[in-house]
Amino acid sequence: MAKKKAQHALHIKSHTHGSSNEISFSVLDAAREARDAEERDRREAAGAGRVPLFTLGRGKKPRATPARSQSIVIPESAAPTRSSASSFASAAVAEVDRRAFRIVPVVVVVCVLLALALTLGQTLISMRTQQQGFRSSLNDNISVITSCDETLIPFDELVMAQYDRKRLSPSAAGQHAPSFEDLSEGYRRVVADIAPSRAQLEESLAAIESMRPTLADNNAEEAAHQAVTAARARLNMLDAGVAIIEQSLMATEAFLDCQGGWRAVINADAAAREATALLREMSEANVRASMEESDEAVTQLNDARELFTKAQGAYPGLDLDSFIAYVEKRLEAQQAALASDQAYLDRDKEALAEENDRYNALEAEAAALAQDLGDDPDQRVANRFYESIEDQVTVYEAERLKAGNADTFLRDYLGKSVQ
């Protein structure tokens, strides 16, 4: 029934001017237009992305002030189209931000690693260049050390010759006897070259010691250690060798003086014996000949005493007092012999007998002193010399061995470093 009424209401007659049906049509038309206007406004607001402040009627100008019933206040939740677009945009931006946030640290890390790699590479190149410079300097200083052998080899030969026990021996006589002049000349030659060689060794030693902490290569570091050993060994050899040569110079001079003094003693003894033999047949001629022999004995004994005294003074620690005492006793005996001969010529029998007895007593005392002389004076010098240089020889030989071992390593190192 209601449905029928509704359908009946929609069937409007065509001639209804001024009737109630006409009024109803106008009202419905106005309501529809209002609804359509609101829908258009809503679509325009949605299309423009904003909510319009004013609702415009069809064919009418906008009012200056919207009516209360036309005011539209829509909360944020009431604009689904705008909210959805903003949320999508925000989500997209957030996703981009998250991706950017993940990318930026990776880029930073890559840049940092590249910078570190570049710095490390430059540092390694710099260190390698620096190490090459150190090794080159090390090789140069090693070459300086080995070049000093041009001076040290003749020096070494001279030193070793000094402590050869065959050099200072009683059998070293004649052309085999040591020559003080030759030794002095040889020493002057090597000393002239020792000073610059020592300076070069000290400079190279200081340079190598200063660079040792900076060497990173184990082989180069060992080479520096061996180079320091080689330089120090050579310097120690110079010190010990010079001490040996200086001792040898004093000993050689004393040795030669003692040899000369002992020959003078032997010559004096021969002259004294000849003087005694001439008196077996007493005659003025024999007595005068005996006096000549005794004078010769005195001359020889004076020379011997002078030489022994010189040797003892020139070589500290050398004790020749017993030889000097013996010579002086023989001198007194020969002086008594001369006095006895002169008494014979003077025909003074009392003086002759007195001086003859004194001579015999002095010769007996001299013979007693001779028993305590022991080794010949030149052998005493040799013994004193070898005892005095014993420590220096030990040092010299040890340093010589160190230098040789270090040189063996350095020759191998320089050979490899050149290749």
Summary of the structure (lengths in Angstrom):
residues: 419
radius of gyration: 64.8
end to end distance: 122.7
largest distance: 219.8
contacts: 1182
relative contact order: 0.08
helix: 82%
strand: 0%
